[in-house]
């Protein structure tokens, strides 16, 4: 069990900054805007201990410059493979980082696919995975290829099922709509969808999910399941010969869904 509070800070249309705190200090994951971070830190009287960046897209890094200007000593962690202004602690696959004063010890996972250097941060039963895995879906492939996406998702699906998944966007309901097309018969997905729809009706986030939940409901983690294979076959008129081909077809389908 994590000893940390993890709070979503919504901004823009569907983004979340994740605020990880111990009641005194806090880390900010993917602060695409500074204002929500400042408001949350000040409201809870938290001292900022670190910024963690998963990749270079502006909706994940847009607030860094302003945050660093206010808190000049704050360390900024980000992927070594990407050029991100303000990163003074570049990280790569297998690195472990300890956030000063916060007691947060995280492993860095290389999940290159969405972007060429995308990383995730994993530890204390928590996964901060940016845009590679979203609940009931996955991020678009902008700078990698299907093999990269398959490798990234394979790494995540093997994590302990209780791992909480803190992805960076509230895409869950849209992803579930696609999931119904990609795997029409899935009772676990339907139950999950009911819960998520109720949460959103109350203005609450659907996140975090868990790895176990995603294994059960996320078609991109279920490309070996006959129901998903059958749906891809029906759409394309031919059966994918293997899991990679199924994933490739599924991602292409989602891109135009």
Beta strands, then each sheet from edge to edge (+ up, - down):
strand 1: 5-11
strand 2: 15-21
strand 3: 25-29
strand 4: 47-52
strand 5: 75-79
strand 6: 89-91
strand 7: 96-99
strand 8: 104-110
strand 9: 119-123
strand 10: 126-130
strand 11: 133-134
strand 12: 137-138
strand 13: 164-167
strand 14: 209-210
sheet 1: 1+ 2- 3+ 4+ 5+ 6+
sheet 2: 7+ 8- 9+ 10- 13- 14+
sheet 3: 11+ 12-
end
